[in-house]
Amino acid sequence: MSVACLRVRAVCRAVVHGRYFSRTSAVNMSAKVGDSLPEVDLFEDTPDNKVNTKDAFTKGKHIIFGVPGAFTPGCSKTHLPGYVEDSEKLKAKGISSVTCVSVNDPFVMQAWGENQKAAGKVRMLADTCGDFTNKLGLTLDAAAILGNARCKRFAMVVNDGKIEKLNVEPDGTGLTCSLSTSLYEEL
Ligand code: BEZ
């Protein structure tokens, strides 16, 4: 069999197993400490209220945590409430803002924030089409449970636009290293 044919077969196999990425693109590569935060538009409250990540996170020290979905049990009972409760403690350690991101629409994120009394404590931003999640390489295959691709559970510290700390749950959904209590200990 020719070398070209072997290459085609290898690419086909990788595509079938959902692992294909080109040599020149960073798609599927997880973000790492030291990387610049990807620049995308997130959405706050409504689809016409864009929040550009470069504008929001270039100056100062910020926490961004990502969740698989608004109103899901782990996110609603543990992950978001922890950051709401600890926001003042985190800010006392030099954190300028705490933001929750999820692949949901902005209306849902707003309603979830209201439900969790997050106003003034945790900013609720929608990664509506998953662009931020994809650029971070943190896509969670949750179609069977939540209907579409979501974001792995993670927490990061962004300092002057660079990722300074990144805790991604090893199984994508667990509630360990991405919790407010865990991150607080590392600040
Ligand atoms: C959760 O409870 O947070 C959860 C539920 C289903 C999928 C992912 C997360």
Backbone and ligand atoms as CSV (ligand in chain L), in Angstrom:
chain,resi,resn,atom,element,x,y,z
A,1,MET,N,N,0.853,-1.205,0.000
A,1,MET,CA,C,0.000,0.000,0.000
A,1,MET,C,C,0.889,1.255,0.000
A,2,SER,N,N,0.475,2.296,-0.777
A,2,SER,CA,C,1.324,3.492,-0.867
A,2,SER,C,C,1.292,4.283,0.442
A,3,VAL,N,N,2.330,5.161,0.601
A,3,VAL,CA,C,2.392,5.996,1.806
A,3,VAL,C,C,1.174,6.921,1.868
A,4,ALA,N,N,0.791,7.483,0.696
A,4,ALA,CA,C,-0.363,8.402,0.659
A,4,ALA,C,C,-1.623,7.688,1.141
A,5,CYS,N,N,-1.780,6.462,0.708
A,5,CYS,CA,C,-2.964,5.689,1.079
A,5,CYS,C,C,-2.982,5.403,2.588
A,6,LEU,N,N,-1.789,5.090,3.121
A,6,LEU,CA,C,-1.700,4.841,4.567
A,6,LEU,C,C,-2.079,6.089,5.356
A,7,ARG,N,N,-1.619,7.271,4.836
A,7,ARG,CA,C,-1.938,8.535,5.517
A,7,ARG,C,C,-3.445,8.762,5.535
A,8,VAL,N,N,-4.106,8.544,4.373
A,8,VAL,CA,C,-5.557,8.744,4.289
A,8,VAL,C,C,-6.255,7.826,5.285
A,9,ARG,N,N,-5.803,6.568,5.342
A,9,ARG,CA,C,-6.441,5.616,6.277
A,9,ARG,C,C,-6.269,6.078,7.730
A,10,ALA,N,N,-5.093,6.614,8.044
A,10,ALA,CA,C,-4.840,7.075,9.414
A,10,ALA,C,C,-5.756,8.243,9.761
A,11,VAL,N,N,-5.916,9.187,8.814
A,11,VAL,CA,C,-6.772,10.350,9.057
A,11,VAL,C,C,-8.212,9.886,9.236
A,12,CYS,N,N,-8.664,8.959,8.371
A,12,CYS,CA,C,-10.038,8.464,8.482
A,12,CYS,C,C,-10.274,7.829,9.839
A,13,ARG,N,N,-9.283,7.027,10.278
A,13,ARG,CA,C,-9.424,6.377,11.584
A,13,ARG,C,C,-9.545,7.413,12.693
A,14,ALA,N,N,-8.719,8.464,12.616
A,14,ALA,CA,C,-8.745,9.501,13.647
A,14,ALA,C,C,-10.088,10.226,13.630
A,15,VAL,N,N,-10.630,10.479,12.426
A,15,VAL,CA,C,-11.911,11.185,12.344
A,15,VAL,C,C,-13.006,10.310,12.939
A,16,VAL,N,N,-12.995,9.028,12.582
A,16,VAL,CA,C,-14.014,8.111,13.092
A,16,VAL,C,C,-13.994,8.089,14.610
A,17,HIS,N,N,-12.808,8.138,15.190
A,17,HIS,CA,C,-12.714,8.099,16.651
A,17,HIS,C,C,-12.779,9.479,17.281
A,18,GLY,N,N,-13.142,10.488,16.480
A,18,GLY,CA,C,-13.363,11.835,17.019
A,18,GLY,C,C,-12.106,12.508,17.528
A,19,ARG,N,N,-10.941,12.131,16.970
A,19,ARG,CA,C,-9.708,12.693,17.516
A,19,ARG,C,C,-8.996,13.599,16.527
A,20,TYR,N,N,-9.625,13.859,15.363
A,20,TYR,CA,C,-8.874,14.540,14.318
A,20,TYR,C,C,-8.617,16.008,14.664
A,21,PHE,N,N,-7.393,16.429,14.518
A,21,PHE,CA,C,-7.105,17.848,14.498
A,21,PHE,C,C,-5.928,18.068,13.574
A,22,SER,N,N,-5.936,19.231,12.914
A,22,SER,CA,C,-4.879,19.445,11.932
A,22,SER,C,C,-3.586,19.824,12.638
A,23,ARG,N,N,-2.461,19.672,11.920
A,23,ARG,CA,C,-1.173,20.005,12.517
A,23,ARG,C,C,-1.041,21.492,12.798
A,24,THR,N,N,-1.786,22.304,12.045
A,24,THR,CA,C,-1.584,23.745,12.172
A,24,THR,C,C,-2.598,24.400,13.101
A,25,SER,N,N,-3.618,23.645,13.532
A,25,SER,CA,C,-4.616,24.308,14.352
A,25,SER,C,C,-4.515,23.835,15.796
A,26,ALA,N,N,-4.972,24.713,16.697
A,26,ALA,CA,C,-4.918,24.380,18.120
A,26,ALA,C,C,-6.212,23.711,18.587
A,27,VAL,N,N,-7.132,23.426,17.657
A,27,VAL,CA,C,-8.408,22.819,18.028
A,27,VAL,C,C,-8.126,21.507,18.762
A,28,ASN,N,N,-8.821,21.267,19.836
A,28,ASN,CA,C,-8.701,20.059,20.661
A,28,ASN,C,C,-7.509,20.087,21.607
A,29,MET,N,N,-6.668,21.106,21.512
A,29,MET,CA,C,-5.547,21.207,22.444
A,29,MET,C,C,-6.047,21.957,23.665
A,30,SER,N,N,-5.849,21.381,24.833
A,30,SER,CA,C,-6.305,22.072,26.046
A,30,SER,C,C,-5.429,23.276,26.337
A,31,ALA,N,N,-6.067,24.323,26.815
A,31,ALA,CA,C,-5.301,25.501,27.245
A,31,ALA,C,C,-4.390,25.093,28.393
A,32,LYS,N,N,-3.323,25.843,28.560
A,32,LYS,CA,C,-2.417,25.528,29.672
A,32,LYS,C,C,-1.939,26.812,30.352
A,33,VAL,N,N,-1.406,26.627,31.530
A,33,VAL,CA,C,-0.886,27.774,32.279
A,33,VAL,C,C,0.153,28.489,31.426
A,34,GLY,N,N,0.051,29.816,31.389
A,34,GLY,CA,C,0.981,30.621,30.590
A,34,GLY,C,C,0.368,31.074,29.279
A,35,ASP,N,N,-0.698,30.383,28.837
A,35,ASP,CA,C,-1.373,30.791,27.592
A,35,ASP,C,C,-2.132,32.101,27.812
A,36,SER,N,N,-2.304,32.839,26.711
A,36,SER,CA,C,-3.201,33.997,26.762
A,36,SER,C,C,-4.630,33.496,26.754
A,37,LEU,N,N,-5.482,34.187,27.466
A,37,LEU,CA,C,-6.904,33.817,27.432
A,37,LEU,C,C,-7.413,34.035,26.010
A,38,PRO,N,N,-8.142,33.073,25.428
A,38,PRO,CA,C,-8.646,33.278,24.072
A,38,PRO,C,C,-9.586,34.484,24.002
A,39,GLU,N,N,-9.536,35.168,22.880
A,39,GLU,CA,C,-10.436,36.311,22.708
A,39,GLU,C,C,-11.703,35.862,22.001
A,40,VAL,N,N,-12.812,35.984,22.704
A,40,VAL,CA,C,-14.128,35.686,22.106
A,40,VAL,C,C,-15.146,36.645,22.736
A,41,ASP,N,N,-16.305,36.684,22.138
A,41,ASP,CA,C,-17.418,37.416,22.744
A,41,ASP,C,C,-18.273,36.449,23.541
A,42,LEU,N,N,-18.469,36.781,24.809
A,42,LEU,CA,C,-19.445,36.076,25.639
A,42,LEU,C,C,-20.650,37.009,25.745
A,43,PHE,N,N,-21.708,36.536,26.401
A,43,PHE,CA,C,-22.949,37.324,26.420
A,43,PHE,C,C,-23.516,37.388,27.830
A,44,GLU,N,N,-23.938,38.608,28.213
A,44,GLU,CA,C,-24.443,38.814,29.568
A,44,GLU,C,C,-25.904,39.251,29.500
A,45,ASP,N,N,-26.779,38.492,30.033
A,45,ASP,CA,C,-28.221,38.782,30.174
A,45,ASP,C,C,-29.033,38.677,28.872
A,46,THR,N,N,-28.478,39.272,27.789
A,46,THR,CA,C,-29.209,39.257,26.513
A,46,THR,C,C,-28.222,39.005,25.369
A,47,PRO,N,N,-28.722,38.541,24.221
A,47,PRO,CA,C,-27.810,38.233,23.108
A,47,PRO,C,C,-27.134,39.460,22.508
A,48,ASP,N,N,-27.675,40.668,22.782
A,48,ASP,CA,C,-27.013,41.855,22.206
A,48,ASP,C,C,-26.027,42.506,23.180
A,49,ASN,N,N,-25.832,41.903,24.329
A,49,ASN,CA,C,-24.880,42.468,25.298
A,49,ASN,C,C,-23.598,41.629,25.308
A,50,LYS,N,N,-22.706,41.982,24.361
A,50,LYS,CA,C,-21.453,41.220,24.225
A,50,LYS,C,C,-20.455,41.623,25.301
A,51,VAL,N,N,-19.746,40.634,25.792
A,51,VAL,CA,C,-18.626,40.906,26.704
A,51,VAL,C,C,-17.403,40.261,26.071
A,52,ASN,N,N,-16.512,41.102,25.569
A,52,ASN,CA,C,-15.307,40.584,24.932
A,52,ASN,C,C,-14.296,40.182,26.011
A,53,THR,N,N,-13.784,38.967,25.888
A,53,THR,CA,C,-12.907,38.457,26.957
A,53,THR,C,C,-11.625,39.288,27.092
A,54,LYS,N,N,-11.141,39.832,25.975
A,54,LYS,CA,C,-9.912,40.662,26.065
A,54,LYS,C,C,-10.209,41.923,26.869
A,55,ASP,N,N,-11.369,42.540,26.587
A,55,ASP,CA,C,-11.726,43.770,27.306
A,55,ASP,C,C,-11.946,43.484,28.791
A,56,ALA,N,N,-12.581,42.353,29.071
A,56,ALA,CA,C,-12.993,42.086,30.459
A,56,ALA,C,C,-11.853,41.592,31.342
A,57,PHE,N,N,-10.890,40.877,30.740
A,57,PHE,CA,C,-9.930,40.160,31.602
A,57,PHE,C,C,-8.463,40.521,31.357
A,58,THR,N,N,-8.201,41.568,30.582
A,58,THR,CA,C,-6.804,41.884,30.280
A,58,THR,C,C,-6.080,42.515,31.461
A,59,LYS,N,N,-6.814,43.266,32.269
A,59,LYS,CA,C,-6.150,43.922,33.421
A,59,LYS,C,C,-6.638,43.328,34.730
A,60,GLY,N,N,-5.715,43.013,35.621
A,60,GLY,CA,C,-6.093,42.516,36.948
A,60,GLY,C,C,-6.161,41.005,37.005
A,61,LYS,N,N,-6.545,40.541,38.194
A,61,LYS,CA,C,-6.563,39.103,38.471
A,61,LYS,C,C,-8.022,38.653,38.582
A,62,HIS,N,N,-8.394,37.695,37.773
A,62,HIS,CA,C,-9.798,37.291,37.701
A,62,HIS,C,C,-9.914,35.778,37.834
A,63,ILE,N,N,-11.032,35.339,38.410
A,63,ILE,CA,C,-11.361,33.915,38.387
A,63,ILE,C,C,-12.468,33.709,37.354
A,64,ILE,N,N,-12.256,32.707,36.505
A,64,ILE,CA,C,-13.318,32.267,35.595
A,64,ILE,C,C,-13.525,30.787,35.884
A,65,PHE,N,N,-14.762,30.405,36.137
A,65,PHE,CA,C,-15.003,28.968,36.261
A,65,PHE,C,C,-16.084,28.553,35.258
A,66,GLY,N,N,-15.906,27.350,34.754
A,66,GLY,CA,C,-16.809,26.846,33.716
A,66,GLY,C,C,-17.586,25.661,34.248
A,67,VAL,N,N,-18.827,25.571,33.824
A,67,VAL,CA,C,-19.713,24.496,34.307
A,67,VAL,C,C,-20.391,23.805,33.121
A,68,PRO,N,N,-20.801,22.544,33.311
A,68,PRO,CA,C,-21.494,21.848,32.217
A,68,PRO,C,C,-22.867,22.442,31.881
A,69,GLY,N,N,-23.547,23.008,32.881
A,69,GLY,CA,C,-24.857,23.548,32.521
A,69,GLY,C,C,-25.547,24.275,33.656
A,70,ALA,N,N,-26.227,25.367,33.291
A,70,ALA,CA,C,-27.046,26.092,34.261
A,70,ALA,C,C,-28.121,25.165,34.808
A,71,PHE,N,N,-28.375,25.283,36.075
A,71,PHE,CA,C,-29.464,24.566,36.759
A,71,PHE,C,C,-29.239,23.062,36.894
A,72,THR,N,N,-28.097,22.540,36.438
A,72,THR,CA,C,-27.866,21.097,36.662
A,72,THR,C,C,-27.523,20.911,38.150
A,73,PRO,N,N,-27.770,19.732,38.696
A,73,PRO,CA,C,-27.641,19.578,40.161
A,73,PRO,C,C,-26.273,19.963,40.727
A,74,GLY,N,N,-25.208,19.428,40.163
A,74,GLY,CA,C,-23.878,19.716,40.714
A,74,GLY,C,C,-23.510,21.186,40.595
A,75,CYS,N,N,-23.905,21.791,39.496
A,75,CYS,CA,C,-23.574,23.198,39.257
A,75,CYS,C,C,-24.406,24.108,40.152
A,76,SER,N,N,-25.642,23.731,40.399
A,76,SER,CA,C,-26.581,24.566,41.151
A,76,SER,C,C,-26.508,24.369,42.654
A,77,LYS,N,N,-26.172,23.145,43.054
A,77,LYS,CA,C,-26.157,22.879,44.504
A,77,LYS,C,C,-24.773,23.099,45.099
A,78,THR,N,N,-23.722,22.980,44.284
A,78,THR,CA,C,-22.363,23.022,44.842
A,78,THR,C,C,-21.461,24.056,44.170
A,79,HIS,N,N,-21.303,23.944,42.848
A,79,HIS,CA,C,-20.236,24.716,42.197
A,79,HIS,C,C,-20.493,26.233,42.266
A,80,LEU,N,N,-21.609,26.681,41.688
A,80,LEU,CA,C,-21.900,28.120,41.711
A,80,LEU,C,C,-22.121,28.650,43.132
A,81,PRO,N,N,-22.901,27.952,43.987
A,81,PRO,CA,C,-23.090,28.495,45.344
A,81,PRO,C,C,-21.781,28.713,46.105
A,82,GLY,N,N,-20.803,27.845,45.882
A,82,GLY,CA,C,-19.507,28.002,46.559
A,82,GLY,C,C,-18.847,29.319,46.190
A,83,TYR,N,N,-18.867,29.665,44.912
A,83,TYR,CA,C,-18.239,30.925,44.482
A,83,TYR,C,C,-19.051,32.138,44.941
A,84,VAL,N,N,-20.390,31.995,44.949
A,84,VAL,CA,C,-21.228,33.106,45.451
A,84,VAL,C,C,-20.875,33.357,46.920
A,85,GLU,N,N,-20.811,32.284,47.673
A,85,GLU,CA,C,-20.528,32.399,49.116
A,85,GLU,C,C,-19.124,32.955,49.387
A,86,ASP,N,N,-18.160,32.551,48.574
A,86,ASP,CA,C,-16.759,32.907,48.848
A,86,ASP,C,C,-16.286,34.150,48.097
A,87,SER,N,N,-17.161,34.818,47.364
A,87,SER,CA,C,-16.673,35.903,46.490
A,87,SER,C,C,-15.905,36.976,47.275
A,88,GLU,N,N,-16.393,37.331,48.455
A,88,GLU,CA,C,-15.698,38.375,49.237
A,88,GLU,C,C,-14.318,37.890,49.699
A,89,LYS,N,N,-14.277,36.622,50.158
A,89,LYS,CA,C,-13.002,36.038,50.596
A,89,LYS,C,C,-11.997,36.017,49.449
A,90,LEU,N,N,-12.482,35.676,48.261
A,90,LEU,CA,C,-11.609,35.599,47.081
A,90,LEU,C,C,-11.118,37.005,46.722
A,91,LYS,N,N,-12.017,37.970,46.807
A,91,LYS,CA,C,-11.636,39.349,46.468
A,91,LYS,C,C,-10.622,39.887,47.483
A,92,ALA,N,N,-10.743,39.433,48.731
A,92,ALA,CA,C,-9.778,39.843,49.757
A,92,ALA,C,C,-8.387,39.290,49.455
A,93,LYS,N,N,-8.318,38.283,48.601
A,93,LYS,CA,C,-7.011,37.731,48.204
A,93,LYS,C,C,-6.519,38.328,46.882
A,94,GLY,N,N,-7.132,39.426,46.459
A,94,GLY,CA,C,-6.642,40.128,45.274
A,94,GLY,C,C,-7.362,39.803,43.976
A,95,ILE,N,N,-8.452,39.065,44.075
A,95,ILE,CA,C,-9.235,38.743,42.870
A,95,ILE,C,C,-10.178,39.904,42.553
A,96,SER,N,N,-10.113,40.407,41.313
A,96,SER,CA,C,-10.950,41.556,40.942
A,96,SER,C,C,-12.379,41.143,40.607
A,97,SER,N,N,-12.528,39.968,40.000
A,97,SER,CA,C,-13.884,39.546,39.627
A,97,SER,C,C,-13.949,38.030,39.538
A,98,VAL,N,N,-15.158,37.521,39.751
A,98,VAL,CA,C,-15.415,36.081,39.638
A,98,VAL,C,C,-16.514,35.904,38.593
A,99,THR,N,N,-16.236,35.056,37.602
A,99,THR,CA,C,-17.174,34.875,36.488
A,99,THR,C,C,-17.483,33.408,36.269
A,100,CYS,N,N,-18.755,33.124,36.067
A,100,CYS,CA,C,-19.202,31.767,35.727
A,100,CYS,C,C,-19.553,31.732,34.243
A,101,VAL,N,N,-19.034,30.722,33.542
A,101,VAL,CA,C,-19.304,30.578,32.103
A,101,VAL,C,C,-19.930,29.218,31.850
A,102,SER,N,N,-20.935,29.205,30.991
A,102,SER,CA,C,-21.553,27.927,30.608
A,102,SER,C,C,-22.032,28.012,29.167
A,103,VAL,N,N,-22.041,26.864,28.510
A,103,VAL,CA,C,-22.618,26.808,27.156
A,103,VAL,C,C,-24.139,26.752,27.329
A,104,ASN,N,N,-24.709,27.916,27.467
A,104,ASN,CA,C,-26.159,28.104,27.606
A,104,ASN,C,C,-26.472,29.446,26.968
A,105,ASP,N,N,-27.748,29.728,26.776
A,105,ASP,CA,C,-28.055,31.052,26.223
A,105,ASP,C,C,-28.056,32.096,27.353
A,106,PRO,N,N,-27.899,33.379,26.989
A,106,PRO,CA,C,-27.761,34.420,28.021
A,106,PRO,C,C,-28.983,34.586,28.920
A,107,PHE,N,N,-30.178,34.283,28.395
A,107,PHE,CA,C,-31.386,34.413,29.226
A,107,PHE,C,C,-31.375,33.369,30.346
A,108,VAL,N,N,-30.940,32.179,29.999
A,108,VAL,CA,C,-30.849,31.105,30.996
A,108,VAL,C,C,-29.796,31.454,32.047
A,109,MET,N,N,-28.659,31.979,31.596
A,109,MET,CA,C,-27.597,32.344,32.548
A,109,MET,C,C,-28.078,33.449,33.488
A,110,GLN,N,N,-28.845,34.397,32.944
A,110,GLN,CA,C,-29.373,35.476,33.784
A,110,GLN,C,C,-30.342,34.915,34.838
A,111,ALA,N,N,-31.228,34.043,34.380
A,111,ALA,CA,C,-32.217,33.454,35.296
A,111,ALA,C,C,-31.524,32.624,36.379
A,112,TRP,N,N,-30.471,31.927,35.980
A,112,TRP,CA,C,-29.732,31.099,36.958
A,112,TRP,C,C,-29.043,31.989,37.987
A,113,GLY,N,N,-28.471,33.086,37.520
A,113,GLY,CA,C,-27.810,34.029,38.431
A,113,GLY,C,C,-28.808,34.609,39.434
A,114,GLU,N,N,-30.000,34.956,38.943
A,114,GLU,CA,C,-31.042,35.492,39.829
A,114,GLU,C,C,-31.448,34.454,40.869
A,115,ASN,N,N,-31.645,33.237,40.382
A,115,ASN,CA,C,-32.054,32.121,41.245
A,115,ASN,C,C,-31.027,31.858,42.351
A,116,GLN,N,N,-29.757,32.108,42.021
A,116,GLN,CA,C,-28.665,31.805,42.963
A,116,GLN,C,C,-28.169,33.049,43.714
A,117,LYS,N,N,-28.861,34.173,43.500
A,117,LYS,CA,C,-28.488,35.447,44.143
A,117,LYS,C,C,-27.002,35.777,43.912
A,118,ALA,N,N,-26.624,35.702,42.649
A,118,ALA,CA,C,-25.212,35.897,42.280
A,118,ALA,C,C,-24.859,37.363,42.017
A,119,ALA,N,N,-25.865,38.237,41.898
A,119,ALA,CA,C,-25.607,39.642,41.526
A,119,ALA,C,C,-24.569,40.286,42.442
A,120,GLY,N,N,-23.587,40.945,41.824
A,120,GLY,CA,C,-22.541,41.637,42.581
A,120,GLY,C,C,-21.462,40.703,43.110
A,121,LYS,N,N,-21.676,39.408,42.946
A,121,LYS,CA,C,-20.705,38.432,43.469
A,121,LYS,C,C,-20.070,37.628,42.342
A,122,VAL,N,N,-20.912,37.045,41.522
A,122,VAL,CA,C,-20.419,36.234,40.399
A,122,VAL,C,C,-21.104,36.718,39.126
A,123,ARG,N,N,-20.289,37.040,38.140
A,123,ARG,CA,C,-20.818,37.483,36.858
A,123,ARG,C,C,-21.215,36.257,36.044
A,124,MET,N,N,-22.391,36.272,35.445
A,124,MET,CA,C,-22.918,35.107,34.736
A,124,MET,C,C,-22.830,35.355,33.231
A,125,LEU,N,N,-21.889,34.671,32.563
A,125,LEU,CA,C,-21.695,34.912,31.132
A,125,LEU,C,C,-21.999,33.658,30.321
A,126,ALA,N,N,-22.692,33.870,29.222
A,126,ALA,CA,C,-23.093,32.767,28.340
A,126,ALA,C,C,-22.075,32.583,27.226
A,127,ASP,N,N,-21.617,31.352,27.089
A,127,ASP,CA,C,-20.772,30.978,25.947
A,127,ASP,C,C,-21.726,30.314,24.947
A,128,THR,N,N,-22.580,31.127,24.370
A,128,THR,CA,C,-23.768,30.629,23.653
A,128,THR,C,C,-23.458,29.531,22.645
A,129,CYS,N,N,-22.475,29.752,21.800
A,129,CYS,CA,C,-22.156,28.764,20.748
A,129,CYS,C,C,-20.952,27.898,21.116
A,130,GLY,N,N,-20.442,28.070,22.318
A,130,GLY,CA,C,-19.310,27.247,22.762
A,130,GLY,C,C,-17.973,27.677,22.198
A,131,ASP,N,N,-17.879,28.910,21.701
A,131,ASP,CA,C,-16.607,29.360,21.096
A,131,ASP,C,C,-15.472,29.431,22.123
A,132,PHE,N,N,-15.796,29.932,23.300
A,132,PHE,CA,C,-14.782,30.057,24.363
A,132,PHE,C,C,-14.322,28.654,24.779
A,133,THR,N,N,-15.297,27.797,25.023
A,133,THR,CA,C,-15.025,26.412,25.421
A,133,THR,C,C,-14.151,25.709,24.376
A,134,ASN,N,N,-14.498,25.862,23.112
A,134,ASN,CA,C,-13.718,25.218,22.044
A,134,ASN,C,C,-12.303,25.749,22.001
A,135,LYS,N,N,-12.169,27.066,22.116
A,135,LYS,CA,C,-10.815,27.645,22.041
A,135,LYS,C,C,-9.955,27.232,23.226
A,136,LEU,N,N,-10.609,26.975,24.350
A,136,LEU,CA,C,-9.852,26.485,25.519
A,136,LEU,C,C,-9.567,24.986,25.410
A,137,GLY,N,N,-10.211,24.314,24.467
A,137,GLY,CA,C,-10.049,22.855,24.331
A,137,GLY,C,C,-10.691,22.116,25.492
A,138,LEU,N,N,-11.787,22.658,25.999
A,138,LEU,CA,C,-12.418,22.073,27.194
A,138,LEU,C,C,-13.835,21.569,26.909
A,139,THR,N,N,-14.055,21.140,25.689
A,139,THR,CA,C,-15.397,20.657,25.320
A,139,THR,C,C,-15.715,19.343,26.024
A,140,LEU,N,N,-16.919,19.268,26.551
A,140,LEU,CA,C,-17.415,18.059,27.218
A,140,LEU,C,C,-18.496,17.447,26.332
A,141,ASP,N,N,-18.341,16.176,26.009
A,141,ASP,CA,C,-19.367,15.515,25.204
A,141,ASP,C,C,-20.540,15.159,26.118
A,142,ALA,N,N,-21.524,16.048,26.130
A,142,ALA,CA,C,-22.661,15.845,27.048
A,142,ALA,C,C,-23.965,15.690,26.282
A,143,ALA,N,N,-23.872,15.404,24.983
A,143,ALA,CA,C,-25.075,15.371,24.140
A,143,ALA,C,C,-26.118,14.398,24.672
A,144,ALA,N,N,-25.677,13.247,25.147
A,144,ALA,CA,C,-26.638,12.227,25.575
A,144,ALA,C,C,-27.426,12.681,26.804
A,145,ILE,N,N,-26.837,13.569,27.615
A,145,ILE,CA,C,-27.512,13.976,28.860
A,145,ILE,C,C,-28.122,15.373,28.743
A,146,LEU,N,N,-27.355,16.297,28.132
A,146,LEU,CA,C,-27.799,17.695,28.124
A,146,LEU,C,C,-28.169,18.183,26.724
A,147,GLY,N,N,-28.038,17.315,25.729
A,147,GLY,CA,C,-28.520,17.653,24.384
A,147,GLY,C,C,-27.477,18.177,23.426
A,148,ASN,N,N,-26.363,18.625,23.946
A,148,ASN,CA,C,-25.326,19.153,23.050
A,148,ASN,C,C,-23.982,19.190,23.780
A,149,ALA,N,N,-22.960,19.629,23.054
A,149,ALA,CA,C,-21.624,19.720,23.652
A,149,ALA,C,C,-21.619,20.842,24.683
A,150,ARG,N,N,-20.987,20.597,25.817
A,150,ARG,CA,C,-20.911,21.584,26.889
A,150,ARG,C,C,-19.455,21.799,27.265
A,151,CYS,N,N,-19.270,22.406,28.423
A,151,CYS,CA,C,-17.932,22.742,28.895
A,151,CYS,C,C,-17.553,21.831,30.057
A,152,LYS,N,N,-16.328,21.334,30.036
A,152,LYS,CA,C,-15.844,20.590,31.205
A,152,LYS,C,C,-15.849,21.528,32.410
A,153,ARG,N,N,-16.003,20.952,33.568
A,153,ARG,CA,C,-15.969,21.773,34.775
A,153,ARG,C,C,-14.514,22.173,35.047
A,154,PHE,N,N,-14.280,23.466,35.162
A,154,PHE,CA,C,-12.921,23.951,35.404
A,154,PHE,C,C,-12.970,25.250,36.204
A,155,ALA,N,N,-11.816,25.627,36.714
A,155,ALA,CA,C,-11.662,26.960,37.309
A,155,ALA,C,C,-10.284,27.461,36.934
A,156,MET,N,N,-10.193,28.735,36.613
A,156,MET,CA,C,-8.883,29.301,36.270
A,156,MET,C,C,-8.705,30.674,36.907
A,157,VAL,N,N,-7.428,31.012,37.097
A,157,VAL,CA,C,-7.084,32.373,37.482
A,157,VAL,C,C,-6.434,33.005,36.257
A,158,VAL,N,N,-6.952,34.159,35.866
A,158,VAL,CA,C,-6.396,34.898,34.733
A,158,VAL,C,C,-5.771,36.177,35.283
A,159,ASN,N,N,-4.484,36.341,35.005
A,159,ASN,CA,C,-3.776,37.504,35.523
A,159,ASN,C,C,-3.258,38.325,34.348
A,160,ASP,N,N,-3.740,39.546,34.223
A,160,ASP,CA,C,-3.376,40.425,33.099
A,160,ASP,C,C,-3.493,39.687,31.762
A,161,GLY,N,N,-4.577,38.973,31.586
A,161,GLY,CA,C,-4.885,38.325,30.297
A,161,GLY,C,C,-4.240,36.974,30.091
A,162,LYS,N,N,-3.417,36.531,31.048
A,162,LYS,CA,C,-2.749,35.220,30.896
A,162,LYS,C,C,-3.300,34.223,31.921
A,163,ILE,N,N,-3.386,32.967,31.502
A,163,ILE,CA,C,-3.873,31.921,32.409
A,163,ILE,C,C,-2.753,31.595,33.400
A,164,GLU,N,N,-3.030,31.881,34.670
A,164,GLU,CA,C,-1.995,31.710,35.701
A,164,GLU,C,C,-2.184,30.387,36.454
A,165,LYS,N,N,-3.431,29.924,36.487
A,165,LYS,CA,C,-3.758,28.673,37.175
A,165,LYS,C,C,-4.939,28.062,36.427
A,166,LEU,N,N,-4.903,26.751,36.247
A,166,LEU,CA,C,-6.010,26.102,35.524
A,166,LEU,C,C,-6.282,24.747,36.155
A,167,ASN,N,N,-7.445,24.624,36.766
A,167,ASN,CA,C,-7.856,23.366,37.390
A,167,ASN,C,C,-9.045,22.800,36.613
A,168,VAL,N,N,-8.800,21.705,35.903
A,168,VAL,CA,C,-9.868,21.058,35.126
A,168,VAL,C,C,-10.215,19.752,35.829
A,169,GLU,N,N,-11.495,19.513,36.051
A,169,GLU,CA,C,-11.889,18.260,36.694
A,169,GLU,C,C,-11.439,17.078,35.826
A,170,PRO,N,N,-10.758,16.108,36.418
A,170,PRO,CA,C,-10.210,14.997,35.626
A,170,PRO,C,C,-11.263,14.246,34.812
A,171,ASP,N,N,-12.475,14.103,35.340
A,171,ASP,CA,C,-13.516,13.394,34.581
A,171,ASP,C,C,-14.461,14.364,33.871
A,172,GLY,N,N,-14.169,15.645,33.941
A,172,GLY,CA,C,-14.961,16.654,33.230
A,172,GLY,C,C,-16.137,17.201,34.016
A,173,THR,N,N,-16.642,16.443,34.978
A,173,THR,CA,C,-17.848,16.893,35.681
A,173,THR,C,C,-17.739,16.857,37.207
A,174,GLY,N,N,-16.696,16.259,37.728
A,174,GLY,CA,C,-16.552,16.108,39.187
A,174,GLY,C,C,-16.495,17.444,39.907
A,175,LEU,N,N,-16.520,17.373,41.205
A,175,LEU,CA,C,-16.567,18.598,42.017
A,175,LEU,C,C,-15.412,18.545,43.006
A,176,THR,N,N,-14.199,18.742,42.491
A,176,THR,CA,C,-13.017,18.675,43.349
A,176,THR,C,C,-12.148,19.924,43.142
A,177,CYS,N,N,-11.206,19.832,42.219
A,177,CYS,CA,C,-10.206,20.903,42.066
A,177,CYS,C,C,-10.769,22.213,41.515
A,178,SER,N,N,-11.986,22.180,40.965
A,178,SER,CA,C,-12.549,23.408,40.387
A,178,SER,C,C,-13.407,24.179,41.387
A,179,LEU,N,N,-13.571,23.631,42.573
A,179,LEU,CA,C,-14.419,24.294,43.569
A,179,LEU,C,C,-13.738,25.530,44.139
A,180,SER,N,N,-14.546,26.441,44.605
A,180,SER,CA,C,-14.047,27.668,45.204
A,180,SER,C,C,-13.099,27.381,46.375
A,181,THR,N,N,-13.470,26.387,47.192
A,181,THR,CA,C,-12.639,26.064,48.366
A,181,THR,C,C,-11.248,25.593,47.933
A,182,SER,N,N,-11.176,24.815,46.842
A,182,SER,CA,C,-9.880,24.322,46.347
A,182,SER,C,C,-9.048,25.470,45.795
A,183,LEU,N,N,-9.674,26.302,44.973
A,183,LEU,CA,C,-8.926,27.396,44.346
A,183,LEU,C,C,-8.450,28.395,45.409
A,184,TYR,N,N,-9.304,28.647,46.379
A,184,TYR,CA,C,-8.967,29.597,47.452
A,184,TYR,C,C,-7.662,29.189,48.139
A,185,GLU,N,N,-7.523,27.885,48.395
A,185,GLU,CA,C,-6.315,27.391,49.073
A,185,GLU,C,C,-5.060,27.622,48.228
A,186,GLU,N,N,-5.231,27.720,46.928
A,186,GLU,CA,C,-4.069,27.865,46.032
A,186,GLU,C,C,-3.707,29.307,45.742
A,187,LEU,N,N,-4.517,30.239,46.220
A,187,LEU,CA,C,-4.236,31.655,45.905
A,187,LEU,C,C,-3.141,32.227,46.815
L,1,BEZ,C1,C,-24.396,18.229,37.139
L,1,BEZ,O1,O,-25.158,17.801,37.958
L,1,BEZ,O2,O,-23.691,19.214,37.370
L,1,BEZ,C2,C,-24.334,17.600,35.768
L,1,BEZ,C3,C,-25.397,16.843,35.334
L,1,BEZ,C4,C,-25.330,16.272,34.085
L,1,BEZ,C5,C,-24.237,16.461,33.282
L,1,BEZ,C6,C,-23.188,17.222,33.727
L,1,BEZ,C7,C,-23.234,17.799,34.980
